[in-house]
Each structure stands twice: as C-alpha cells, then as structure tokens.
Amino acid sequence: MTSPDAENVVYTAEFMDGPLEGQTDTRVLLHGKHDARISMLAAVGGMESLFWYDEVDSRDVQGRAHVRYRFDAGDSDPFESTEETD
C-alpha cells in the first residue's frame, strides 16, 4: 500500500523530440528535485541505444511535477530517424 504522499516523490518526464518523442515516463525525485539531464535506454530498429535528454522547463500539473525534456543528439547513440527528408 502506498502512502498519500507517494505522489510527492515522483514526477512525470515528457520527451519532446528525438527517438522517444511524445512518450512520458514516471521518475523518482532525488532530494525533492527532478533531474536536469536524464538518460534513457531504448530499442530502436532492434538495437538498444542510450539517449540523453536535457530539461527544457517544468511546471505543476494537478499537484505533480511535470518536466519537459529535449533530445541531445550529440551525446546520444546514433539512430535512424523515421522522418522523411527531401
């Protein structure tokens, strides 16, 4: 059973772009703060890759911290974009 304060130790991470665009993740606050930079391991095209994301902004959504992150392509493993280029 979780305590009523359980919501105060987690936050929602939203990925704005990159290979995880549009996805969200529930993450744990460390010392009451969210991470300014996070890494995510994901399978893209059948290969596991490490992706880095940096904080863009944060806000409170219905009493829970909600942080948006932007993809850092320079520090991340390469991946093939599904976007068409001209």
Secondary structure, DSSP 8 states (H G I E B T S, - for coil): ---GGGGGGEEEEEE-SGGGTT-EEEEE-BTTB--SEEEEEEEETTEEEEEEEEEEEEEEETTEEEEEEEE-TTTS------S---
